[in-house]
Each structure stands twice: as C-alpha cells, then as structure tokens.
Amino acid sequence: MKRAKRNIPGGKREERRTERRNSIIAIAGDLFRTDGYHGVSMSAVVSRMGGSKETLWRHFRSKEELFSAYIESAMQEFRDELSVNLTSATRLEAGLLKFATSFLDKVAHADSLALYQLIIGECGRSPEVGKIFYANVQLKTERALTEFLEGKIEGGKHKAQEAADLFLTLCTGNYFMKALLGITKPTAAGIQSEAARYVRNFICCYPPAR
C-alpha cells in the first residue's frame, strides 16, 4: 500500500524548513570554529547533522554558501544593534560613542574573537573566506556608518565614506588587536575609555555639521 501524503500547511512547511536551515548553520558553525574552513567538508556536515546529502544540498549548494550563511547568522545581531544605535542618535558624538562602545563590546566577546581568528587563519589558503567576511560584515557595517555620517558631519555625502572608514579603523586598532592576540582582556572601563578617545580623535578630523 502506498502511504498517504501528509498535507502540511505552507506556513508550517516554511517554518520547518527555516528551523532545519538554522540547525544546519549551527552545526556547520561548530565545525568551522573547530576545524577551520579548509578542514570542513560538506560530507562532514552531513555526518554531524545526521541527515542526507540531498537535505543539505537543498539548503546550501556549496561550502562557500554555507560558510557565508554562518557568517551572516553570527553577525546579524551585532549589525542590528549597531544600526539601532546609529539611527536612534540625534547627535554625532552620541551616535559615535554608542557605536564604538557597542562595537568594542561585541568584537571583544570570546565568540567574536574566535570568529576573527578563524577568518585571519584561513584567508591565506582560502581567499574566499576573506571575501565572504568582508561582504557580510565589514562592508555592511561601513555602509550603515556612512549613511549615519552623511547628515552629521561637515561635507556630508562627499566625506561620509572616508569618515566611516577612519572611524572603523580606529575601532579595530590597537585595543582590539591586543584582545585578538590574547595580550589583554577588554574591560567595561577600558572599552568606555577607548570609545570616548576614538570619538574625540574623529571629531578633530570631521567636525559636526552646522
């Protein structure tokens, strides 16, 4: 006898598909952090998730696409919080201070540092890793900051992008590098002090619009 097909409503079907996709991303993320991008195969993901290759390929057509989804998932909350801080601020200094404080607090977290270390360690032999990270994290963060600065600094749109680049450079400077290398452990007081210093230096180069 043929087994009757289950009639699953479209909404439930989509919900299950999303849950399955998120589960695959979480499993793949664990593997990427442990074995690196180069050391993970699609077969290893299938073995860990306990499904079939067909299931995995229905959601992700390549390891590169799966890694991109992992980066996107890992950094989504981080980018959302930065964007909220920027759009809700009414003054240049206040927005930048919130941005820098949140940025340092997030990237100094153990999970974020592990992700950065993974990216740096894999870029040499797998250039696509750097490209994926840049497109999903660096570029999107830079765009959000650029849009905020367009109406806040002298020169507006003409200087906003270069100003955003400078501020992100400050945020990923010596304090962040020491945390990344395990030389120092960031503290709340240290983050606040560094963020305030970045804002002061930035304002010297790009004063608020009058």
Secondary structure as GFF3:
##gff-version 3
##sequence-region A 1 210
A	DSSP	alpha_helix	10	35	.	.	.	ID=ss1
A	DSSP	alpha_helix	42	49	.	.	.	ID=ss2
A	DSSP	alpha_helix	53	59	.	.	.	ID=ss3
A	DSSP	alpha_helix	63	88	.	.	.	ID=ss4
A	DSSP	alpha_helix	92	107	.	.	.	ID=ss5
A	DSSP	alpha_helix	110	123	.	.	.	ID=ss6
A	DSSP	alpha_helix	127	133	.	.	.	ID=ss7
A	DSSP	pi_helix	134	138	.	.	.	ID=ss8
A	DSSP	alpha_helix	139	150	.	.	.	ID=ss9
A	DSSP	alpha_helix	157	171	.	.	.	ID=ss10
A	DSSP	alpha_helix	174	180	.	.	.	ID=ss11
A	DSSP	alpha_helix	188	205	.	.	.	ID=ss12
###
